[in-house]
Amino acid sequence: MKINILLTTTLLSGALVANAAKPVGEAQPMELGHAVYHPVLSVDGTQMLYTTIDHRGLSIVDLTTGAEREISTEVGAGFQPVFTPDGSEVVYRTATRIDGLLNRDVRSFSVAKATSRELQPYSRDQVVMEKAAGRKSFARAELTRIEVVKDGQSTQVNPLQGADRYQWASVSPDGQRVLFLEPFKGVYVCNLDGSNPVKVLGNRSIYPCWIDDNTIAAVTTTDDGYQVLSSQAVYVDLATGAVNAITSDDMQVSELASCPAKRMVVFNDMDGNLFTLSFE
């Protein structure tokens, strides 16, 4: 099914000449025998992290063999864990209260050894997880600014003047553009320095992520002002602005993640059923 929406066709700097990715068939269920929430894919797409609906505990599954392993059972372990670039380790945090205040530590899990080690003890410090995982290039939303790190060099950009806040910032696979959400304005793609922001989805969109340099995916929602009524996975051709559905109207999509290296997305519904879809 194709959603009848066409947003701006203004091209980003460095004209998009390649065709956008297209899905290969339909999304397929990934049977793990239990509920899966908040999926995170490794850079090469061979491994996936998942947790419970409330981020308690963290597990990893090898997508080539189906083998699963529990990393942690602790509170907060599943909240925004990060793979190292080579996928050999997982950096994650657990949560506890000290003197009534929330504290979090930082730990690293070795996939090969199946052991964890402490990188930083419990504290109130804010930790940039991508840096802790050794990533040299990434984007990170920081309220009214986006931190863009390229080859270890950090800059702060503000693509939309008057932005209330930024969310889900990420750098394109070619390292030339930034994708982000401003929840009151919509999903945008801009140049690495924050210039030329182009709106690609409306403000009722969440979890925007890259499929390739010319295609993004996200979850679009409808609500009644109080609660979400429906949510659908979509992909967007950045050159034309065409928005196409990944899922049917009757599926409530909870969360979505992508792996540009394999041109694939994974997503789960509200019941924790997991699905995967490849693009070409």
ROBADREN-885795 format. One line per 2 residues: their letters; for each residue z negated, x negated, y negated of C-alpha. Coordinates in steps of 0.1 Angstrom, whole numbers. Example, Ala and Ser with C-alpha at 12.3 -4.5 7.8 and 13.67 -1.06 7.14 Angstrom:
residues 2
AS = -78 -123 45  -71 -137 11
END
This chain:
residues 280
MK = 0 0 0  8 -12 -35
IN = -14 -4 -64  6 8 -93
IL = -8 -15 -119  11 -41 -140
LT = -9 -63 -163  3 -88 -188
TT = 32 -110 -177  25 -138 -202
LL = 28 -170 -182  2 -197 -183
SG = 8 -232 -196  29 -250 -170
AL = 52 -222 -161  46 -206 -127
VA = 79 -210 -109  68 -208 -73
NA = 65 -174 -55  32 -158 -51
AK = 17 -158 -17  23 -127 5
PV = 0 -115 33  10 -121 69
GE = 6 -86 85  -27 -68 80
AQ = -63 -79 78  -78 -85 113
PM = -114 -80 123  -134 -112 132
EL = -158 -102 160  -191 -121 159
GH = -212 -94 174  -235 -90 145
AV = -235 -82 107  -221 -109 84
YH = -227 -110 47  -218 -134 18
PV = -192 -155 36  -184 -191 23
LS = -155 -210 37  -153 -248 40
VD = -126 -266 20  -103 -269 50
GT = -110 -234 63  -123 -244 97
QM = -159 -234 91  -177 -205 75
LY = -213 -199 63  -228 -165 64
TT = -262 -149 59  -280 -115 58
ID = -275 -89 32  -306 -102 13
HR = -297 -139 17  -325 -145 42
GL = -315 -173 66  -282 -192 68
SI = -258 -197 97  -225 -215 103
VD = -196 -206 126  -167 -229 137
LT = -136 -207 131  -116 -227 156
TG = -140 -223 185  -162 -194 175
AE = -193 -215 181  -222 -204 159
RE = -253 -223 148  -284 -213 128
IS = -291 -235 99  -322 -218 84
TE = -342 -186 87  -360 -190 54
VG = -359 -168 23  -330 -175 -1
AG = -312 -200 23  -280 -179 22
FQ = -278 -177 -16  -247 -197 -27
PV = -247 -226 -3  -220 -252 -7
FT = -200 -273 17  -195 -310 10
PD = -157 -317 4  -152 -330 39
GS = -172 -302 55  -196 -325 72
EV = -227 -312 54  -240 -280 39
VY = -262 -281 8  -285 -251 4
RT = -317 -240 -12  -348 -220 1
AT = -372 -201 -20  -410 -198 -23
RI = -436 -188 -49  -460 -213 -64
DG = -487 -200 -87  -467 -167 -88
LL = -435 -184 -100  -403 -187 -80
NR = -395 -223 -69  -366 -235 -49
DV = -359 -267 -31  -326 -284 -21
RS = -317 -293 14  -287 -308 33
FS = -276 -298 68  -256 -322 89
VA = -230 -302 109  -226 -330 135
KA = -263 -337 140  -275 -301 135
TS = -305 -314 114  -316 -307 78
RE = -331 -331 53  -348 -325 19
LQ = -328 -336 -11  -353 -322 -37
PY = -387 -307 -33  -396 -272 -45
SR = -394 -270 -83  -384 -248 -111
DQ = -354 -271 -120  -319 -257 -122
VV = -297 -276 -98  -259 -277 -99
ME = -251 -272 -62  -216 -285 -64
KA = -229 -318 -78  -256 -319 -51
AG = -228 -315 -25  -208 -344 -40
RK = -179 -323 -54  -161 -342 -82
SF = -140 -313 -95  -151 -277 -100
AR = -159 -250 -126  -192 -233 -130
AE = -202 -203 -151  -231 -210 -175
LT = -238 -177 -193  -216 -180 -225
RI = -199 -212 -214  -180 -225 -184
EV = -187 -261 -173  -154 -277 -161
VK = -158 -309 -141  -127 -329 -133
DG = -130 -362 -115  -167 -363 -123
QS = -162 -358 -161  -178 -326 -175
TQ = -167 -305 -204  -179 -271 -218
VN = -153 -245 -226  -155 -210 -240
PL = -122 -192 -233  -131 -158 -248
QG = -148 -157 -282  -177 -133 -282
AD = -180 -133 -244  -212 -118 -232
RY = -213 -140 -201  -190 -156 -176
QW = -191 -153 -138  -173 -166 -107
AS = -156 -195 -124  -133 -217 -102
VS = -106 -243 -106  -71 -237 -92
PD = -60 -257 -62  -37 -279 -84
GQ = -67 -286 -108  -48 -272 -138
RV = -64 -238 -145  -96 -219 -144
LF = -103 -184 -130  -132 -164 -142
LE = -147 -130 -149  -162 -117 -181
PF = -178 -85 -168  -171 -64 -200
KG = -136 -77 -205  -121 -85 -171
VY = -107 -113 -149  -88 -141 -167
VC = -70 -173 -159  -69 -200 -186
NL = -59 -236 -190  -85 -263 -180
DG = -95 -267 -216  -102 -230 -220
SN = -70 -223 -240  -45 -195 -234
PV = -67 -170 -215  -46 -144 -197
KV = -61 -112 -184  -51 -105 -148
LG = -75 -78 -137  -98 -52 -154
NR = -135 -55 -159  -144 -35 -127
SI = -135 -65 -106  -157 -89 -87
YP = -155 -121 -66  -122 -134 -80
CW = -109 -164 -61  -78 -185 -56
ID = -54 -180 -27  -29 -206 -41
DN = -19 -218 -75  1 -186 -81
TI = -20 -160 -64  -56 -148 -67
AA = -77 -123 -47  -106 -101 -59
VT = -125 -69 -52  -118 -40 -76
TT = -143 -12 -79  -148 23 -93
DD = -182 37 -103  -197 68 -120
GY = -217 47 -145  -247 44 -121
QV = -234 33 -87  -202 19 -71
LS = -181 47 -56  -154 26 -40
SQ = -144 -10 -37  -111 -25 -25
AV = -98 -60 -18  -66 -69 -38
YV = -43 -98 -45  -25 -106 -78
DL = 8 -123 -85  0 -144 -115
AT = 36 -147 -126  43 -110 -128
GA = 8 -94 -130  15 -72 -100
VN = -17 -61 -82  -14 -53 -45
AI = -40 -38 -21  -53 -58 8
TS = -75 -30 22  -71 8 24
DD = -89 33 1  -114 43 28
MQ = -129 8 33  -158 -3 11
VS = -154 -40 6  -187 -58 -1
EL = -177 -94 -7  -147 -117 -5
AS = -140 -154 -3  -109 -175 1
CP = -96 -209 13  -65 -221 -6
AK = -59 -249 19  -52 -223 45
RM = -41 -195 22  -66 -172 38
VV = -93 -148 27  -123 -134 45
FN = -142 -103 35  -169 -80 48
DM = -175 -43 44  -208 -27 35
DG = -219 -26 72  -213 -64 76
NL = -181 -61 95  -160 -92 89
FT = -122 -94 84  -97 -122 78
LS = -61 -122 63  -36 -151 61
FE = -10 -155 34  24 -173 34
END
